[in-house]
Amino acid sequence: MNQFVKVTLNKGREGSVLRRHPWIFSGAVKNVEGNPADGQTVEVFTPDRQWLARGSYSSKSQIRVRLLSYDLDEHIDEQFFENKMFEAFCNIYEY
């Protein structure tokens, strides 16, 4: 996890993430450690440093993080996106 930027949420704002809402709005963000590029993968934490999710960062949008995974062991890489595309294809065509 050290390779990723850490985004810490404001107290009480983790509920939507725990309910698997895919977006984190700018008002929910307390702190961003580092200077992430737009599109960079970030780790999302509660104020007491509990890991919540992993997502794609945007400095220009009110949707500051678009969540991609709620699984600490799932890495966001080329294989992740290939798997998601395959799952989507299978769901469309009931493969």
N, C-alpha and C positions, 0 to 999 in steps of 0.2 A: 504494500500500500504506500510506501514512502515515495514512489515515483509520481504520485498524483497530488494535485492541489486539494486542500481540505476546505470544504465549505461548512461552516457551522451555522445552524439555525438559531433563531431567537427562541427563547424559552416558550414552550407551549405550542410551537409551530410544527412539531413533528407528527402530529395526528394524521394529517393528510398523507404523509409519506407512509406511515404505518398502515393506512387503509389502501395503499398502493395507487394513490393518485399520481399520474405521470409527470406533473409539473411542480416546480418550486418557484414561486413568485419572488421578485426582488425584495418585497417587504418582509418576507420570512427569513431573509439572510442576515445573520448577525455579523459574520466575519468571513472573509476569503483569505486564506493563507497563501501567499504567492501572487503571481500575476498571470492567471491563465489566459491563453489565447482562446478566441471564440472557437467553439467546437471541441476544445480539449476535454478529455475525460477527467472528472473530479469525483472525490469521495465526499459524501454528505454525512454529517455528524450532528448529534444532539448537543446542547450546550454543555452537558457533562461528558462529552467525547465518546458517546456510544455510536458506533457505525450504523448507518441506516440504509444507504443505497449508493449507487454509482450512476453518474449521468454525464450529459454533455452540457458544457457551460456556454452562456452567452452574455456578454457585457452590454449588448445593445438592445436586448429585449426585456420586457417586464417579466417574461418567463425566463428566469435566470438560469435554471437547470432543468433540462428535460431528462427525466430518469429513464435509464436503460435496464438496470438490474437491481434486484433487491437481495441478491445472493452474493455474499462476501467472497465465495470461491469462484464466481463466474467472472472471467476477464473479458474486457471489451477490446476485441481485436478482430482481425479479418475473419477468423473462424466463427466468432460470435455472430457477425452479420450474415455470413453464409448460412449458418444454422437457422437464423430468423427468417431468411428468405425461403429456405427449404420448408420450414414449418408453415409459412404463409401459403406457399404453393400447394402443399399437401392439404391444407384446410380449404382452399378454393376448389380443388379437384378431388377431394376426399381420397387421396392417394393411399 
